[in-house]
Amino acid sequence: MNRRIIQRFLLAGLLLTGLQAHAQETRMTLDEAVAIARARSVPALEARSAFISSYWAYRSYRASMLPSLSIYGDLGQFNRNLTRLQNYNTGEYVYTRTNNMTNSMGLAISQNIALTGGTVRLFSDLSRIDQFGDNPYSTWYSQPLTLYYSQPIFSYNQFKWNRLIEPKQYEKAKRIYLEAMEDVTVNTVKYYFALMMARKNYDIARSNYENTSRMHEIAEQRLATGSVTRDECLQLELRMLSDSIAINENETAVREAMMALSSQLGLDGPETLEPASSADLPAITMDYDMVMDKAWNNSSFSLDNDIKLLDAKSAIAKAKANRGITMALNATFGLSQTGTGFRDAFSSPLDQEVVGLTFTIPIFDWGMGKGRVKEAEAHEEAVKAQITQAENDYRRSVFSAVGQFNKQRGQCIVSERAARIAQERYSLTMDKFRAGSASVTDLNTAQSENDAAAVKYITDLSNFWNYYYALRKLTLYDFLEGHDIDVDFENMTE
């Protein structure tokens, strides 16, 4: 009798703990959890910061291709020292005392030319030198308008390759951001169903403890009549004790899973969350060709391969340019004048033209230039091989993901039906045990099958949504709404 009282007291305490926990819970659907995580989680904020960094890098590239306006100059450049000079007639070196101040100011407009790789610069400047000492005087020098142009010939055109690569890099950054947000969703689904599984195991342990305690009471009553053996009665008692231990273990698992989900959602404090996912699953069948097309056009995978190939080709072009003849044409056209007064510096300005060609012709470099070209070409071939292998693996992974998803909904329907049947069978077996027509072994078997079926259904439900959101990440396509996933990137960077 004392043992029965202790058992009932323990059962009441365990159930009361569970009721108190459930009374303070916040029910949350999967869609709500995903929305919170995408807005508040640390990975979501990191993805946003990474994209903004890429955005401003692209803006810097765009700015480098636009005209730039700048003011330059030297103010208050005071020089008082001994300067070594050479006598033109005798060749003798002498040191003369220098005591002057230089001031200059200019305005320049520069423009890089992507097509040719050249740079054009239009500027206007004015300078003044004040000589101090025994014979003080001032000299002005003006360049009212001067055009400078520098054009590399047979050289590597960095502007050309940047124009090909940088827009793809920016588009890749957009897609990487979208994929990172889908990663947030995938991880949220994982934590969400981990909590659902922990709660299911906790509820199963509590329910099993309650049912086993009742069956144990019945077994003790039937023990006196001889319809139940002592061994069977001890089996039920052992099962009941195992269930009581499982309650404590699963309660700890629930708290850990709850903390993991709260952390993923970016919640400030500990939240008591209860998953409330609907059992209704969307009737979607994925078509491999459609999924592959979306994955190829929307994901960062193909863009990343394009950029790798362009980088390899750029390296070859650079190696070839550095191997052979390098030339640069520099030309300056403008006006200039000098005088002792400000107005004199602008009076009747003189034409100035400076044109020159610089070049370098390698005669013998021990095969260094050729080696660098061959190295770059070999790297390109390796990149092409890697891309081919990556594309094959990518198609295979998409095919596998489509196959897994298409069969998973049917799997969920079957496992849900199996869970209902196992529950009904367990209830019938308990009724039979009460009536004396079922053994303890039958009861334990029915309970184990019921537990396994319930867990299997949660696992299949979790797999369904994991497969779905994995396909969303691969394709950046919302299959439920029927459109590509996108965000307002301009608004996000403001």
PyMOL commands that set and color helices and strands:
alter all, ss='L'
color gray80, all
select helices_A, chain A and resi 2-23+30-40+42-64+158-225+230-265+288-298+300-323+344-346+368-435+440-475+489-492
alter helices_A, ss='H'
color red, helices_A
select strands_A, chain A and resi 26-28+68-86+93-112+119-131+137-153+273-275+326-339+350-360+477-478+483-484
alter strands_A, ss='S'
color yellow, strands_A
deselect
rebuild
show_as cartoon
